[in-house]
Amino acid sequence: MVRIRHLVHERFMFLFKFLHSPAYVGSVTPSSRFLAKNMIESIPWSEVHAVAELGAGTGAITQCIPPAARAQTKVLLFEKDQTMRQELIRKFPNYQCYSDSRELQISMKNAGIEQLDCIISGLPFFNFPQAMRNQIVEQIHLSLRDGGMFVAFQYSTQMKQQLGEWFDIEEIKFVPINIPPAFVYVCRKKT
């Protein structure tokens, strides 16, 4: 019963945050387990020593990281919304949590991480102003090691061209069992 109340609370919080700030929340509900599974399964976890999740929300994808990652993998979470960020800190006390994906490099330095092996993103890029989009994509590119992975979901294919300028897009998977349906971009940093 407690689990059901928590899920209902999470969904109402997402809806409220979306209605208040749709440009930054991007969806009326947390990511589905099907979307989370597609994102996590795209990553070769045995090669991942450090990972960041951008736009972690309430942790729908984050909760899939511990069973997949190695115990010593360093995880950085980024969530702009203060209420959601506090929930992430409560749920994942072993992960460091930050507010601004545009400060990815600074956050990595604070965490003692030189480069990331993988970045996972649920950020609604196309909702952001172009200048902000550019800043975040540049931070992602600078933060990844050569050949590092960038796995992101979007609700359209509008970001394909911009992502293709910075990354080799290995695959785009369509996940229909999500609200709204999503596209998972599996990319590698161009060297």
Secondary structure, 3 states (H helix, E strand, C coil): CHHHHHHHHHHHHHHHHHHHCHHHHCCCCCCCHHHHHHHHHCCCHHHCCEEEEECCCCCCCHHHHHHHCCCCCEEEEECCCHHHHHHHHHHCCCCEEECCHHHHHHHHHHHCCCCEEEEEECCCHHHCCHHHHHHHHHHHHHHEEEEEEEEEEECCCCCHHHHHHHEEEEEEEEECCCCCCEEEEEEEECC
